[in-house]
Amino acid sequence: MRRPQDAMKAAVALQGFATLFYTIFAVVTYIYIGDTVLSPSFSSLPTKWMKAAYGIAIPNLLIAGSLYSHTAAKIYFIRLFRKTDHLHSHTVLGWATWVGLILLMNGAAFILAVGVPIFSILIGLAASLFASWYTYGIAGFFWLYDHYHLHGGIPALKKAWKMSTLSVLTILAGAFICVAGTYSMIKAIVDSYREGTVGEPFSCSMRLKSRAMTSPGMNPLSLPSDSRQPIPSFLLQPPKKWTSEHFRTLKVIQQDNLPAEAIIEARYLPSDEDEGDEVSQILLQGFLAYDQDPTLKSYTAFVLRMSGTILQFNVAVIPRIYIEELCEGRPLSENLRLSCSESYDLQECDRRREALKVLIGLCKFLSVESVK
C-alpha cells in the first residue's frame, strides 16, 4: 500500500465491519428462525425467496469453491513438480496433471458434500477444531511471541499489560470455542443417528439440521417463517420409529366410533339438498383463494357431491381472468370448466376403496398446496 502506516486502520475497519455484519446477521437469524435454521441459513426462507437467494449465491459459491479446489490442487502440484520444469513451463505432463488434480479435488468435494449425510455437522466440527485457533488462539499467541522476542521479554509484556491481557483472553476464547464446539458437534452427530434424523447419502433432501431435519420416509415439515419454537426431535422421525413413550409424552386421548357430526360440524356435511350447488361452492373457493393471492394464473377448487350413498368428486381450475372479469362485471372471456368424477356407490366394497383412494389423494394435494 502507498502508506504502510495506514495498514492498521484498514485492518481495524475490515475487522470491525466483518464482526458487526456477522453479529447482526446471526442475531436476526436466531430471533426469527431460532434453532430450526437450516444450512445454509437462507434454506430456511419460504420457497420462492429461498430460490432467489440460491440464484444470487450460486456465482459466489462457484467462485469460492473454485478458489478452495485451486488451492488444494496447487499444494499437490507444487509437491509433485518441485524443482522441475513442469512447475513453471507449459508442458503436456504439467497441464495434464493440473487438470487431473482440479477434477480430483472437485470430485472429492462433491462426494464429501453429497455422499456424507452429516457433512454440515462435520463442517462445524472442523471449524471447532481448527477455525477457533486460526481466528482466535493463534492471533493471541503471535502477539505474545512477537512482543516477547522483539521488545525485551517478560518486562515488555508486563509493560503492555492491556494487549497482553487481550491476547490471553483471545487464546482462552479460542480454547473455549474449540472444546465446547467439538463437544456440541459430536453430541449432534450422536443425537442425529439416535433420533433417526440423518438422511440417505446422495439424496436431494436437506439432510442436515441438528433438530429440524426431514427424515427418510417422511414429508418435510413446513414451519411458518416466524416460528421460534423448536420441533420435538421425535416428531421428525418416521412414525414407525415411535414408541409408546412418545405417545405418552404427547398425551394423546383417542375416542373411537364417533358420529360424523362430532368430527365435522353438521353445516359442512353434504346432504341431498346440496345437489346442483357445486358451481357456487367452487366459485366461492376461487374467490377466497384469489383474495389470499391475486397473482396466481389459476385457482383449483374441489367439491364433494353426495346423493344418498353415491359420492362424486368435482374439480374446477378457475382462471384468474375469469374471477377478475366476474368481479368487475365484464363479459367473461374464459369458460369455467367443471370436471366431475365417476360416481362411487359406497354400498359396494370396491367402490368404497376407490373413493377412499381419491379422497386421500385430494387431502394430500390440499396439504401440499396449503404450504406453498
N, C-alpha and C positions, 0 to 999 in steps of 0.2 A: 504494500500500500504506500501511497505517497508520503503519508505522515505516520510512521510506526507508533508515534505517541498516542494515536487515536485507536490503537488496537483494543485497548481495554474498554473504551467507550462502545466500540462496536460489539464486543463480547457481552457487555452488560445489557445493551439494547436487545441483542438477539436472545439472550437467555431470559431476560425479563419478559419479552413478548411471548416466547415459547411457553414459559411457566404459566403466565396469565391465561393464554389461549387454552392450554391443556386443562388447567384447573376449571375454567368456566365451562368448557365442553363436558368434562367429567361430571361436574355438579349438575348441570342442566339435564344431562342424560340420565343420571341417577334419580333426579327428582321426578321426571316424567315417565321413566320406564322402570326404574328400580333394579332389583337383581334378576329380572326376567330379560335383561338385554341380551341380544344375540351377538354373534361375532361374524363379521364386523358389525358395528353398532347400528349402521343405517339399515341393516336387515330387519330391524325391529319396527321400521316405519310401515304405514299402510302400503299395500301392493304397488299402487301407481307411483307413490313417492319413492319407494324402495327401488323400483326400476329406473326412475330418473336419477337417483343417487348413484346407482351402479353405472349408468351411462356416463355420468360425469367422472366417476372414479376409475373406470377401465383404463383410459390413457395413462393416468398416474400409476395404476397398478402394473401396467405393462412396462413402463419406464423403470419403476423401482425394481421389478422382477428382473429386468434385463441387467440393471446395474449389479445386483447381487450375483446373478449367474455369471456375469462377466468377471467379477472379482474372484469368484471361486475357480473359474476356468483359468484365469491368469496365474493364480498361485501354482496350480499343477503344471501349467505351460512353462513357467519360469523354472520350476524344479526339474522338469524333463529336459529342457534345452539350455540350461545354464552353461555358459562358456562355449556355445556353439553358434554357428552362423544362422541357424534356424530361428534364433531368438529375435534377430533384428533384420533379417533378409527375407525376401519373398521367395520361399521355396515350396515345392509341392508338398513335401512332408510336413513342413511347418503349418501351412494353411490347412491341410487335411486333418492334422492333429487338433488345430484350433477349432475347426468346425465340429469335429467329433466331440471335443470337450464341451462346447456350448450345448450341443444336443444332449449330451450325457447329463450335464448339470440341470438343464430344464426338465429332462425326463425324470431325474431323481426327485426334483422339487414337486413335480406333478404326482408322482407315486406317493410321496410323503403326505402331500396335502389332501389327496383324494382317497388314497388307499388306507390311511390310518384314521379310524373314526374319531379318535380323541386328539387329533392333530392340534386343535386350538388350545387344549389343555397343555399339550407338550410345548407350545409356544410360550404359555405362561410359566411353565416350569423352567424353560431355558432362560426366560427373562429374569426369573427369580435367582437362578444360579449365577448368571453371567452379567446381565444388564445392570443389576443392582450394584455390582462392583465397578463396571465400566463407567457408569454415570455418577456414582456417589463415592464408593470406597476408594478407588484408585486416585481420584482427584484429591482427596484428603491426604493420602499417602504421598503423592507427588509434591504437594506444597510443603509438607513436613520435611521430606527428604531434601528438597532443593534449599529450603531455608536453613536447615541444619548444616549442610555441607558448604553453602555459599556465604553464609553470614555469621559463622562462628559458633556452631553447635548449640548446646542446651541454653546458654545465656541468651542467644539470639531468639530462641523460641520463647523464652520467658518474657523477653522484651516485647515481642509481638504477640502478646498473650491472647488478644482478641482473635486474630487469624488462626492461632494455634488451637484455641478452643473451638472455633468454627470448623477447622479441619478434623478435629477429633469427633465432633458431633456428626460431621458428614460421613466419617468412617463407620460410626455406630449406626447411622441411618441405613447405610448400605448393608451392614450386617443384619440389622433387624428385617429389612425387606427380603434379604436372601433366606433367612431362616423361616420367617413367617410365611413368605410367599411359597417356598418349597413345600412346607407342611400343608398349606392350603391346596396347592395343586395336586400333591399326592393324595390327599383326602378326597379331592374332587374326582380323581381317577377311580379310586376305590368305590366311592359312592355311586358314580355313574354305572359301573359294572354291576354293583349290587342292586341298584334300583332299575336296571334294565333300560337306561336312557341312552345307551350307546347304539348308534345306527350301524348299518352294514357298510363294509368297505366299497368304495366306488359307487356309492349311491348319490342321487341328486338332491336328497333332502338335506336340510341344515342339521348336521349331526351333533353340533356341539352347542350346548348352553348348559351351564352347570346344573340348573334346575328347570329350565324351560325348554326341553328338547323333545322333539317328536320321536316316539319310539317306533320300532318296526311293527307294522300291522295296525297302526293307529292313524286316524286322520289328524292333521295338525290342529292344535288348539289355537284359536284366534282370540287374542285378548284385545280389549279396547286400547287405543294408543295412550289413554290417560290412566290406565290401570296401574296401580302402585303396589298391589298385593301379590306376594309370592305365591306360586302354584304349589299345592301339596305334591311332593315328588311322586307318590304312588299313583296319582291321577294321570300321570304321563306314561304309565306302564300299560301294556296290553291287559285288558280285563282278565284274561286267563291267568295272569300272574298275581291277581288279587287274592288275599287270604281273608279268612273270617275276621281277623283283627282289623283289616281295612274297613269292612262293613260296620264293625262296632265303632270304629273311630268316626264314621260318617253319621252314626245314629239313625240309620235308615229304618223306618217303620213301614212295612208293606201291608196293604189291605187288598184282599182278593175278592173277586166276584161282585164288584160294584156295578150298579147300573150306569148306562152311558151318561145320564144327566149328572152323575156325581163326578164325572171326569171332564165333560164339556158342558157348558151352560146350554140349557134346552133351546134357547133362541138361536144357537148356532147349529143345531142339529137339523138335517134335512127332513122335509115332510112332503107328502103328496101335494100340498098346496103350493109348493115352490116350483112346480112344473112350469116351464116356459120363462122362468126368471133368470136364466143363465146369462143373457146378454147384459142385463142391468148390473148383475153382480160382477161380471167381467169388466165392464166399463168402470165400475166403482173402484175395483182393484187397480185398473190402469191409471185413473185419476190420482189415487193415493200414491202410487209409485212415481208418477210424473211430478207430483208435488214434492216428493223427497229428493228426486234427482232429475231435473228437467233437461239434462244434457245427453241422456241416452237416446239411441236411434229408435229403439222399440222397447216395449214392456210386455212381459209374459204374465198371463193371468190364468188361473185354474178354477174350475167349479165342479163339484161333485153333485150329480143328479141322482136322486133316489126315488124310485116309484115302486112301492110295495117291496118286493125282495130283489128288484132289478136295480143294479148300480151301473152308472155310466160316468165316464170322465170327460170333461170338456176343457179345451185349452184354446187360447187365442193369443196371437202375437200382435200387439196393437202398435202401429207405427206412431212415432211422436207427432208427426204432422197431422195425423188423424185426430189426436187429442187436442192439439192446438187449434185446429180448424173447428172442432166441435165446441170448444170453449169460447171461441171468438164469434161463433155463429156464421161462419163462412161455409160455402158449399164444400162438401167432402170430396177430395181428390183421390183418396185411398179407400180401399174396402176393408171391412173388419172380417177377417177370415176365422170362422169358428170351426174348430176340429172336434168331432165327437168320437169317442172310442166305441168299440163294440159293447153290447150290453152284457153284463155279468149277472147271472141268476145266482144269488147267494145260497139258494137251497141246494145247489149242486156242488159237490166237494171240489171237483176240478176247477170249476169257475170261481169258487171262493179263493182257491190257491192262486189263480191267475190275477184276480182282482187285488189280492194282497201284495203280489209282486209289483203291480203297477202303483199301488198306494205307497209302498216302501220306496220305490224309485222316485215318486213325487216328493216324498218327505226329504230324501237325500238331495234332490235338486233344490228344494226350497232352502235347506240348511246351507248349501254351498252358496246360493245366491245371496242369502242374508248376510254373509260375512265378507262379501266382495267390497 
